[in-house]
Amino acid sequence: MIGLGTLLNMAAIVIGAAIGVLVGHRLPERTRILITQALGLVTLVIAALNVVDLLDADWIADVGSAAPLLIVLGSVVIGGIIGSLLRLEERVEQLGGWVQAKVGRSDDSGSRARFIEGFVDASLLFCIGPLAILGSLSDGLGRGIDQLALKSVLDGFASIAFAASLGWGVAFSAISVGIVQGLFTVLGALVGAVLAASAIAAITATGGVLLIGVSLRLLQLSRIAVADLLPALVIAPLLTLAVARWA
């Protein structure tokens, strides 16, 4: 059944977050902060592995050895301009605030901010990356849900750690995962079979750059508006196709 992988992923996030919330109340504040920082370090490693796709042989063959980095740079800049004009970061935070208002009873500003932070940061982490994109495309193509099943396990454990520190907002990031991966699954069903390997590499490498931004947020080094950069994931394959055509 197409879409089963994303449903499994959403369930794993909700279950993991529930476990994390139950465990998190028993942990001191300094331990919860350390857990978040540990997630930031792991996210940085994942980002680095994604960025390695700048050396992808198919991508280089299509656009040349110098173009991949310039494509990522152009994608992030153009995507950032589009995202900031559309105020995507602000809208994602507003969505988190709206969800918290609907399901939460606490008026405490600290609890509200923590809920929104958990929702936004978890949504960004779970929605950006090769498994989210490639797994969803593969599901849409009818090639199975192996990649999304693996992602579900990883996200489930990450949700436990996240929710232990940031609370129930992490569970509601499953909504974001459902929307984003659902769209990629539909895309896979429609055009995935003709999507070039170089275009997928462009998405993966650009996603790696965005994940670096997520890791800096988790490490509390910089509050980069990563959501404003999300259009870069669409710009990257388009630039790749354009450069490959004229290369």
VMD Tcl script that draws the C-alpha trace (Angstrom):
set ca {
  {0.00 0.00 0.00}
  {1.49 3.33 -1.09}
  {1.82 5.72 1.85}
  {2.21 2.99 4.47}
  {5.83 3.99 5.11}
  {4.85 7.54 6.06}
  {2.03 6.31 8.32}
  {4.53 4.02 10.06}
  {6.93 6.93 10.44}
  {4.25 9.15 11.99}
  {3.25 6.42 14.45}
  {6.89 5.90 15.50}
  {7.30 9.62 16.20}
  {4.14 9.81 18.31}
  {5.01 6.67 20.30}
  {8.60 7.79 20.80}
  {7.50 11.25 21.90}
  {5.03 9.78 24.39}
  {7.79 7.67 25.93}
  {10.09 10.69 25.99}
  {7.53 12.86 27.80}
  {7.00 10.15 30.44}
  {10.75 9.77 30.96}
  {11.58 13.46 30.65}
  {9.74 14.49 33.82}
  {12.12 12.28 35.78}
  {15.27 13.92 34.38}
  {16.95 17.05 35.76}
  {17.10 20.16 33.54}
  {20.84 19.83 32.88}
  {20.31 16.27 31.61}
  {17.55 17.38 29.22}
  {19.82 20.14 27.89}
  {22.62 17.63 27.39}
  {20.28 15.31 25.46}
  {19.33 18.15 23.12}
  {22.98 19.03 22.56}
  {23.79 15.36 21.86}
  {21.05 15.35 19.21}
  {22.62 18.48 17.76}
  {25.97 16.73 17.41}
  {24.41 13.66 15.77}
  {22.42 15.89 13.41}
  {25.68 17.59 12.43}
  {27.18 14.20 11.52}
  {24.09 13.32 9.43}
  {24.35 16.71 7.72}
  {27.99 16.07 6.84}
  {27.10 12.68 5.33}
  {24.45 14.36 3.19}
  {26.77 17.13 2.01}
  {29.16 14.44 0.75}
  {26.75 14.09 -2.19}
  {28.52 17.14 -3.61}
  {30.94 14.49 -4.88}
  {28.22 12.33 -6.43}
  {29.52 10.91 -9.72}
  {26.20 11.24 -11.59}
  {25.82 14.85 -10.52}
  {29.36 15.76 -11.55}
  {28.93 13.94 -14.88}
  {25.81 16.00 -15.64}
  {26.97 19.47 -14.55}
  {30.76 19.37 -14.21}
  {33.04 19.21 -11.18}
  {32.76 22.88 -10.17}
  {28.99 23.29 -10.51}
  {27.57 21.24 -7.59}
  {28.82 23.61 -4.87}
  {27.64 26.63 -6.85}
  {24.24 24.99 -7.36}
  {23.88 24.41 -3.61}
  {24.99 27.98 -2.90}
  {22.56 29.39 -5.44}
  {19.75 27.18 -4.18}
  {20.22 28.22 -0.55}
  {20.44 31.93 -1.44}
  {17.46 31.91 -3.82}
  {15.48 29.61 -1.54}
  {16.27 31.82 1.44}
  {15.02 34.92 -0.37}
  {11.79 33.17 -1.36}
  {11.30 31.68 2.10}
  {11.94 34.94 3.92}
  {9.52 36.81 1.64}
  {6.91 34.12 2.30}
  {7.83 34.22 6.03}
  {7.93 30.43 6.22}
  {9.73 30.31 9.58}
  {7.18 32.64 11.12}
  {4.32 30.62 9.65}
  {5.71 27.32 10.95}
  {6.08 28.84 14.42}
  {2.53 30.18 14.19}
  {1.35 26.70 13.25}
  {3.12 25.31 16.30}
  {1.52 27.99 18.48}
  {-1.92 27.24 17.00}
  {-1.53 23.51 17.66}
  {-0.39 24.20 21.23}
  {-3.38 26.46 21.81}
  {-5.74 23.76 20.56}
  {-4.32 20.87 22.56}
  {-2.65 22.56 25.54}
  {-4.21 24.00 28.65}
  {-1.21 25.83 30.03}
  {-0.92 29.57 29.53}
  {2.65 29.58 30.77}
  {4.82 31.38 28.19}
  {7.76 29.09 28.88}
  {5.71 25.96 28.22}
  {4.32 27.50 25.04}
  {7.79 28.42 23.76}
  {9.08 24.94 24.60}
  {6.17 23.32 22.72}
  {6.78 25.47 19.64}
  {10.54 24.80 19.76}
  {9.92 21.05 19.95}
  {7.43 21.16 17.09}
  {9.59 23.31 14.77}
  {12.98 21.70 15.45}
  {11.64 18.13 15.29}
  {9.67 18.91 12.12}
  {12.78 20.27 10.42}
  {14.96 17.35 11.51}
  {12.47 14.65 10.52}
  {11.45 16.24 7.20}
  {14.92 17.14 5.83}
  {17.24 14.38 4.76}
  {17.81 11.66 2.19}
  {15.67 9.00 3.89}
  {12.66 11.33 4.04}
  {13.02 12.23 0.37}
  {14.34 9.03 -1.20}
  {12.22 6.79 1.01}
  {9.05 8.65 0.09}
  {9.92 8.63 -3.62}
  {10.60 4.90 -3.43}
  {7.29 4.33 -1.66}
  {5.49 6.32 -4.36}
  {7.18 4.28 -7.07}
  {5.95 1.07 -5.43}
  {9.47 -0.14 -4.61}
  {8.71 -0.82 -0.96}
  {9.02 1.03 2.35}
  {12.38 -0.33 3.52}
  {13.98 3.12 3.71}
  {11.02 4.67 5.51}
  {10.91 1.71 7.90}
  {14.54 2.41 8.81}
  {13.75 6.11 9.16}
  {10.82 5.26 11.41}
  {13.11 3.41 13.81}
  {15.65 6.26 13.84}
  {12.95 8.93 14.26}
  {11.29 6.94 17.01}
  {14.45 6.89 19.11}
  {15.18 10.53 18.29}
  {11.64 11.44 19.38}
  {12.25 9.86 22.77}
  {15.31 12.04 23.30}
  {13.69 15.15 21.83}
  {10.47 14.86 23.82}
  {12.37 14.21 27.03}
  {13.79 17.69 26.60}
  {11.15 19.60 24.61}
  {7.86 17.90 25.44}
  {4.69 17.18 23.46}
  {5.49 19.54 20.58}
  {7.72 16.77 19.22}
  {4.75 14.40 18.85}
  {2.89 16.90 16.69}
  {5.83 17.08 14.28}
  {4.30 13.86 12.95}
  {1.80 16.12 11.18}
  {4.64 17.86 9.32}
  {6.16 14.51 8.42}
  {2.84 13.30 7.07}
  {2.42 16.35 4.86}
  {6.00 16.55 3.53}
  {6.58 12.85 2.98}
  {3.07 12.48 1.62}
  {3.86 15.08 -1.03}
  {7.11 13.34 -1.98}
  {5.26 10.01 -2.13}
  {2.74 11.51 -4.55}
  {5.62 13.03 -6.52}
  {7.26 9.62 -6.71}
  {4.05 8.08 -8.00}
  {3.77 10.79 -10.68}
  {7.30 11.58 -11.88}
  {9.75 9.68 -9.69}
  {10.66 7.22 -12.41}
  {12.04 10.01 -14.60}
  {13.74 12.03 -11.83}
  {17.48 12.11 -12.61}
  {20.00 10.76 -10.10}
  {21.80 14.11 -10.24}
  {18.61 15.92 -9.17}
  {18.24 13.62 -6.17}
  {21.90 14.24 -5.26}
  {21.25 17.99 -5.44}
  {18.32 17.67 -3.05}
  {20.36 15.53 -0.66}
  {23.40 17.84 -0.58}
  {21.24 20.95 -0.16}
  {19.30 19.18 2.58}
  {22.62 18.54 4.30}
  {23.33 22.26 4.41}
  {19.90 22.88 5.94}
  {20.54 20.15 8.51}
  {23.70 22.00 9.58}
  {21.38 24.89 10.39}
  {19.16 22.55 12.43}
  {22.18 21.25 14.35}
  {23.28 24.81 15.19}
  {19.79 25.45 16.57}
  {19.92 22.32 18.72}
  {23.38 23.26 19.99}
  {22.00 26.75 20.75}
  {24.80 28.35 18.74}
  {22.52 30.21 16.31}
  {18.76 30.42 15.71}
  {19.03 30.12 11.93}
  {15.61 30.41 10.27}
  {15.94 27.02 8.58}
  {12.27 26.93 7.55}
  {12.90 30.03 5.42}
  {15.51 28.00 3.52}
  {13.19 25.10 2.65}
  {12.45 26.35 -0.92}
  {16.11 25.55 -1.65}
  {15.12 21.87 -1.80}
  {12.96 22.69 -4.82}
  {15.41 25.14 -6.39}
  {18.37 22.69 -6.24}
  {17.05 20.07 -8.70}
  {15.70 22.79 -11.01}
  {19.12 24.49 -11.15}
  {20.74 21.10 -11.71}
  {18.49 20.36 -14.68}
  {19.10 23.84 -16.09}
  {22.90 23.60 -15.78}
  {22.95 20.05 -17.15}
  {21.01 21.20 -20.20}
  {23.59 23.89 -21.02}
  {26.71 22.05 -19.83}
}
mol new
graphics top color blue
foreach p $ca { graphics top sphere $p radius 0.5 }
foreach p [lrange $ca 0 end-1] q [lrange $ca 1 end] { graphics top cylinder $p $q radius 0.2 }
display resetview
